[in-house]
Amino acid sequence: MADYDTPHYPIFLDLTGRLAVVVGGGPVAERKVRTLLRYGADVAVIAPEVTELLHELSDDQRITIEWRGYASGDLEGAFLVICATDSEEVNRAVHAEAEGRGQLVNVVDVPELCNFIVPSVVRRGPLQIAISTGGAAPAVAKRIRRWLALEYGDEWEIYVRLLGHMRPLVMERVEDSTARKAIFETIADSDLLVRITRGERPTPEEVFAEFAGEQGGPTGEGREED
């Protein structure tokens, strides 16, 4: 039985170029594969049968498929493992091998066979808000996600991307770390997001000039006071 009082360490993983093995080829496995591809993982599927979409992804060489059931040793080299089968025997065998190899493993809908859980996520470009109940109440996490999706609209993607492009300007042109922090906090407390929501589309240079122009110049050297 899962221990829902055990806290999970929240973390965002860089899966780019890392091997993710998905055991199973049904609709749930398909959904997991699509998410893994979105985050740049190299995906290998192990299943005797797969959905039409997974077949197409294999034909397009976006994933690899081993057209058979799982066998011990299949997880070698994997960074992350997801098992999405309706076989308790397979689920437990995959979990045991992954644990033995020190790999991240998630057996879908079987919390006690997972050493990580997948949260509900609201995505707005580089902004991601993850919601988790530790596996205790997934339906509640989904309801919170729907509420947050309404609160955080598409303007947040524009806002966060803008600040992401503006950040290197501050790091390059403002030498004092305390001044940098003050600039970022001033922007966060400003009406910039409201203005973007209203349709304004300032450039990173314009944002820098507005909030940090007195702190540095285009050469990266601090400006002298008058």
TORKOL-4160 file (C-alpha; in steps of 0.2 Angstrom, whole numbers, padded with zeros to 4 digits, m for minus):
226
<pt num="1" X="0000" Y="0000" Z="0000"/>
<pt num="2" X="0006" Y="0017" Z="m0004"/>
<pt num="3" X="0012" Y="0029" Z="0010"/>
<pt num="4" X="0004" Y="0045" Z="0006"/>
<pt num="5" X="0012" Y="0054" Z="0020"/>
<pt num="6" X="0029" Y="0051" Z="0012"/>
<pt num="7" X="0034" Y="0068" Z="0004"/>
<pt num="8" X="0040" Y="0068" Z="m0014"/>
<pt num="9" X="0055" Y="0080" Z="m0018"/>
<pt num="10" X="0048" Y="0092" Z="m0032"/>
<pt num="11" X="0060" Y="0093" Z="m0047"/>
<pt num="12" X="0060" Y="0097" Z="m0065"/>
<pt num="13" X="0071" Y="0085" Z="m0076"/>
<pt num="14" X="0080" Y="0089" Z="m0092"/>
<pt num="15" X="0076" Y="0074" Z="m0103"/>
<pt num="16" X="0085" Y="0080" Z="m0119"/>
<pt num="17" X="0094" Y="0066" Z="m0127"/>
<pt num="18" X="0091" Y="0054" Z="m0112"/>
<pt num="19" X="0084" Y="0037" Z="m0115"/>
<pt num="20" X="0066" Y="0034" Z="m0108"/>
<pt num="21" X="0059" Y="0016" Z="m0109"/>
<pt num="22" X="0040" Y="0014" Z="m0110"/>
<pt num="23" X="0034" Y="m0003" Z="m0107"/>
<pt num="24" X="0017" Y="m0005" Z="m0115"/>
<pt num="25" X="0009" Y="0001" Z="m0131"/>
<pt num="26" X="m0009" Y="0005" Z="m0127"/>
<pt num="27" X="m0018" Y="0023" Z="m0126"/>
<pt num="28" X="m0010" Y="0026" Z="m0109"/>
<pt num="29" X="0008" Y="0022" Z="m0115"/>
<pt num="30" X="0004" Y="0033" Z="m0130"/>
<pt num="31" X="0000" Y="0048" Z="m0119"/>
<pt num="32" X="0016" Y="0045" Z="m0110"/>
<pt num="33" X="0026" Y="0044" Z="m0126"/>
<pt num="34" X="0019" Y="0060" Z="m0133"/>
<pt num="35" X="0024" Y="0069" Z="m0117"/>
<pt num="36" X="0041" Y="0062" Z="m0116"/>
<pt num="37" X="0044" Y="0067" Z="m0134"/>
<pt num="38" X="0038" Y="0085" Z="m0130"/>
<pt num="39" X="0052" Y="0086" Z="m0118"/>
<pt num="40" X="0066" Y="0079" Z="m0130"/>
<pt num="41" X="0068" Y="0062" Z="m0123"/>
<pt num="42" X="0074" Y="0047" Z="m0134"/>
<pt num="43" X="0060" Y="0035" Z="m0132"/>
<pt num="44" X="0060" Y="0016" Z="m0134"/>
<pt num="45" X="0044" Y="0007" Z="m0133"/>
<pt num="46" X="0043" Y="m0012" Z="m0128"/>
<pt num="47" X="0026" Y="m0020" Z="m0132"/>
<pt num="48" X="0020" Y="m0034" Z="m0144"/>
<pt num="49" X="0006" Y="m0022" Z="m0150"/>
<pt num="50" X="0005" Y="m0003" Z="m0151"/>
<pt num="51" X="m0008" Y="0010" Z="m0155"/>
<pt num="52" X="m0008" Y="0017" Z="m0173"/>
<pt num="53" X="0000" Y="0034" Z="m0167"/>
<pt num="54" X="0015" Y="0024" Z="m0159"/>
<pt num="55" X="0016" Y="0014" Z="m0175"/>
<pt num="56" X="0017" Y="0031" Z="m0185"/>
<pt num="57" X="0030" Y="0038" Z="m0174"/>
<pt num="58" X="0041" Y="0023" Z="m0176"/>
<pt num="59" X="0039" Y="0024" Z="m0195"/>
<pt num="60" X="0044" Y="0042" Z="m0194"/>
<pt num="61" X="0059" Y="0036" Z="m0183"/>
<pt num="62" X="0054" Y="0047" Z="m0169"/>
<pt num="63" X="0054" Y="0032" Z="m0157"/>
<pt num="64" X="0060" Y="0014" Z="m0158"/>
<pt num="65" X="0049" Y="m0001" Z="m0154"/>
<pt num="66" X="0053" Y="m0018" Z="m0148"/>
<pt num="67" X="0039" Y="m0028" Z="m0154"/>
<pt num="68" X="0038" Y="m0040" Z="m0140"/>
<pt num="69" X="0034" Y="m0042" Z="m0122"/>
<pt num="70" X="0046" Y="m0035" Z="m0108"/>
<pt num="71" X="0061" Y="m0046" Z="m0103"/>
<pt num="72" X="0074" Y="m0044" Z="m0090"/>
<pt num="73" X="0088" Y="m0033" Z="m0096"/>
<pt num="74" X="0077" Y="m0022" Z="m0107"/>
<pt num="75" X="0080" Y="m0007" Z="m0095"/>
<pt num="76" X="0099" Y="m0006" Z="m0098"/>
<pt num="77" X="0104" Y="0012" Z="m0101"/>
<pt num="78" X="0088" Y="0020" Z="m0097"/>
<pt num="79" X="0087" Y="0036" Z="m0088"/>
<pt num="80" X="0068" Y="0035" Z="m0084"/>
<pt num="81" X="0056" Y="0020" Z="m0085"/>
<pt num="82" X="0037" Y="0021" Z="m0087"/>
<pt num="83" X="0027" Y="0005" Z="m0086"/>
<pt num="84" X="0009" Y="0006" Z="m0093"/>
<pt num="85" X="0003" Y="m0012" Z="m0094"/>
<pt num="86" X="m0012" Y="m0021" Z="m0086"/>
<pt num="87" X="m0001" Y="m0036" Z="m0080"/>
<pt num="88" X="0004" Y="m0035" Z="m0062"/>
<pt num="89" X="0018" Y="m0048" Z="m0065"/>
<pt num="90" X="0026" Y="m0036" Z="m0078"/>
<pt num="91" X="0023" Y="m0021" Z="m0068"/>
<pt num="92" X="0032" Y="m0028" Z="m0053"/>
<pt num="93" X="0046" Y="m0035" Z="m0064"/>
<pt num="94" X="0049" Y="m0018" Z="m0072"/>
<pt num="95" X="0049" Y="m0010" Z="m0055"/>
<pt num="96" X="0061" Y="m0022" Z="m0048"/>
<pt num="97" X="0073" Y="m0021" Z="m0062"/>
<pt num="98" X="0073" Y="m0002" Z="m0062"/>
<pt num="99" X="0075" Y="0000" Z="m0044"/>
<pt num="100" X="0090" Y="m0012" Z="m0045"/>
<pt num="101" X="0098" Y="m0001" Z="m0058"/>
<pt num="102" X="0094" Y="0015" Z="m0048"/>
<pt num="103" X="0083" Y="0022" Z="m0062"/>
<pt num="104" X="0068" Y="0033" Z="m0061"/>
<pt num="105" X="0052" Y="0022" Z="m0063"/>
<pt num="106" X="0034" Y="0025" Z="m0063"/>
<pt num="107" X="0021" Y="0011" Z="m0065"/>
<pt num="108" X="0005" Y="0020" Z="m0070"/>
<pt num="109" X="m0008" Y="0020" Z="m0057"/>
<pt num="110" X="0002" Y="0009" Z="m0045"/>
<pt num="111" X="0009" Y="0022" Z="m0033"/>
<pt num="112" X="0018" Y="0009" Z="m0022"/>
<pt num="113" X="0028" Y="0004" Z="m0038"/>
<pt num="114" X="0034" Y="0021" Z="m0042"/>
<pt num="115" X="0049" Y="0031" Z="m0035"/>
<pt num="116" X="0043" Y="0046" Z="m0044"/>
<pt num="117" X="0025" Y="0053" Z="m0048"/>
<pt num="118" X="0020" Y="0063" Z="m0063"/>
<pt num="119" X="0011" Y="0079" Z="m0058"/>
<pt num="120" X="m0004" Y="0088" Z="m0066"/>
<pt num="121" X="0004" Y="0103" Z="m0076"/>
<pt num="122" X="m0001" Y="0120" Z="m0082"/>
<pt num="123" X="0011" Y="0125" Z="m0096"/>
<pt num="124" X="0013" Y="0143" Z="m0103"/>
<pt num="125" X="0029" Y="0142" Z="m0113"/>
<pt num="126" X="0044" Y="0141" Z="m0101"/>
<pt num="127" X="0032" Y="0143" Z="m0086"/>
<pt num="128" X="0026" Y="0127" Z="m0079"/>
<pt num="129" X="0016" Y="0125" Z="m0064"/>
<pt num="130" X="0016" Y="0107" Z="m0057"/>
<pt num="131" X="0002" Y="0101" Z="m0045"/>
<pt num="132" X="0003" Y="0085" Z="m0035"/>
<pt num="133" X="m0006" Y="0077" Z="m0021"/>
<pt num="134" X="0007" Y="0064" Z="m0019"/>
<pt num="135" X="m0004" Y="0051" Z="m0028"/>
<pt num="136" X="m0017" Y="0053" Z="m0014"/>
<pt num="137" X="m0030" Y="0062" Z="m0024"/>
<pt num="138" X="m0026" Y="0064" Z="m0043"/>
<pt num="139" X="m0044" Y="0070" Z="m0047"/>
<pt num="140" X="m0041" Y="0085" Z="m0035"/>
<pt num="141" X="m0024" Y="0089" Z="m0043"/>
<pt num="142" X="m0033" Y="0090" Z="m0060"/>
<pt num="143" X="m0047" Y="0101" Z="m0053"/>
<pt num="144" X="m0033" Y="0113" Z="m0047"/>
<pt num="145" X="m0025" Y="0112" Z="m0064"/>
<pt num="146" X="m0040" Y="0118" Z="m0072"/>
<pt num="147" X="m0042" Y="0132" Z="m0060"/>
<pt num="148" X="m0024" Y="0138" Z="m0062"/>
<pt num="149" X="m0026" Y="0136" Z="m0081"/>
<pt num="150" X="m0040" Y="0150" Z="m0080"/>
<pt num="151" X="m0029" Y="0161" Z="m0069"/>
<pt num="152" X="m0013" Y="0159" Z="m0079"/>
<pt num="153" X="m0018" Y="0164" Z="m0097"/>
<pt num="154" X="m0008" Y="0165" Z="m0113"/>
<pt num="155" X="m0001" Y="0182" Z="m0108"/>
<pt num="156" X="0010" Y="0173" Z="m0095"/>
<pt num="157" X="0020" Y="0164" Z="m0109"/>
<pt num="158" X="0023" Y="0181" Z="m0118"/>
<pt num="159" X="0028" Y="0189" Z="m0101"/>
<pt num="160" X="0040" Y="0175" Z="m0095"/>
<pt num="161" X="0048" Y="0173" Z="m0112"/>
<pt num="162" X="0051" Y="0192" Z="m0113"/>
<pt num="163" X="0059" Y="0192" Z="m0096"/>
<pt num="164" X="0070" Y="0177" Z="m0101"/>
<pt num="165" X="0076" Y="0187" Z="m0116"/>
<pt num="166" X="0079" Y="0202" Z="m0105"/>
<pt num="167" X="0088" Y="0193" Z="m0091"/>
<pt num="168" X="0105" Y="0191" Z="m0101"/>
<pt num="169" X="0105" Y="0209" Z="m0104"/>
<pt num="170" X="0104" Y="0213" Z="m0085"/>
<pt num="171" X="0117" Y="0199" Z="m0082"/>
<pt num="172" X="0129" Y="0206" Z="m0095"/>
<pt num="173" X="0127" Y="0225" Z="m0091"/>
<pt num="174" X="0124" Y="0226" Z="m0073"/>
<pt num="175" X="0139" Y="0220" Z="m0063"/>
<pt num="176" X="0132" Y="0222" Z="m0045"/>
<pt num="177" X="0122" Y="0207" Z="m0040"/>
<pt num="178" X="0112" Y="0217" Z="m0027"/>
<pt num="179" X="0107" Y="0229" Z="m0041"/>
<pt num="180" X="0102" Y="0214" Z="m0052"/>
<pt num="181" X="0091" Y="0207" Z="m0039"/>
<pt num="182" X="0083" Y="0224" Z="m0036"/>
<pt num="183" X="0079" Y="0225" Z="m0055"/>
<pt num="184" X="0071" Y="0208" Z="m0056"/>
<pt num="185" X="0060" Y="0212" Z="m0041"/>
<pt num="186" X="0055" Y="0229" Z="m0047"/>
<pt num="187" X="0049" Y="0221" Z="m0064"/>
<pt num="188" X="0040" Y="0207" Z="m0054"/>
<pt num="189" X="0031" Y="0221" Z="m0044"/>
<pt num="190" X="0027" Y="0232" Z="m0059"/>
<pt num="191" X="0012" Y="0233" Z="m0071"/>
<pt num="192" X="0022" Y="0225" Z="m0085"/>
<pt num="193" X="0011" Y="0209" Z="m0085"/>
<pt num="194" X="m0005" Y="0220" Z="m0085"/>
<pt num="195" X="0001" Y="0230" Z="m0100"/>
<pt num="196" X="0005" Y="0214" Z="m0109"/>
<pt num="197" X="m0012" Y="0208" Z="m0106"/>
<pt num="198" X="m0019" Y="0224" Z="m0113"/>
<pt num="199" X="m0009" Y="0221" Z="m0129"/>
<pt num="200" X="0008" Y="0229" Z="m0127"/>
<pt num="201" X="0023" Y="0220" Z="m0134"/>
<pt num="202" X="0039" Y="0228" Z="m0127"/>
<pt num="203" X="0056" Y="0222" Z="m0133"/>
<pt num="204" X="0069" Y="0216" Z="m0121"/>
<pt num="205" X="0079" Y="0231" Z="m0124"/>
<pt num="206" X="0064" Y="0242" Z="m0120"/>
<pt num="207" X="0061" Y="0233" Z="m0104"/>
<pt num="208" X="0079" Y="0235" Z="m0099"/>
<pt num="209" X="0079" Y="0253" Z="m0103"/>
<pt num="210" X="0063" Y="0256" Z="m0092"/>
<pt num="211" X="0069" Y="0246" Z="m0077"/>
<pt num="212" X="0088" Y="0245" Z="m0078"/>
<pt num="213" X="0094" Y="0259" Z="m0089"/>
<pt num="214" X="0102" Y="0268" Z="m0076"/>
<pt num="215" X="0111" Y="0253" Z="m0069"/>
<pt num="216" X="0122" Y="0249" Z="m0084"/>
<pt num="217" X="0126" Y="0252" Z="m0102"/>
<pt num="218" X="0127" Y="0242" Z="m0118"/>
<pt num="219" X="0146" Y="0239" Z="m0116"/>
<pt num="220" X="0142" Y="0230" Z="m0099"/>
<pt num="221" X="0151" Y="0244" Z="m0089"/>
<pt num="222" X="0142" Y="0252" Z="m0075"/>
<pt num="223" X="0137" Y="0270" Z="m0078"/>
<pt num="224" X="0145" Y="0283" Z="m0067"/>
<pt num="225" X="0134" Y="0294" Z="m0056"/>
<pt num="226" X="0133" Y="0313" Z="m0061"/>
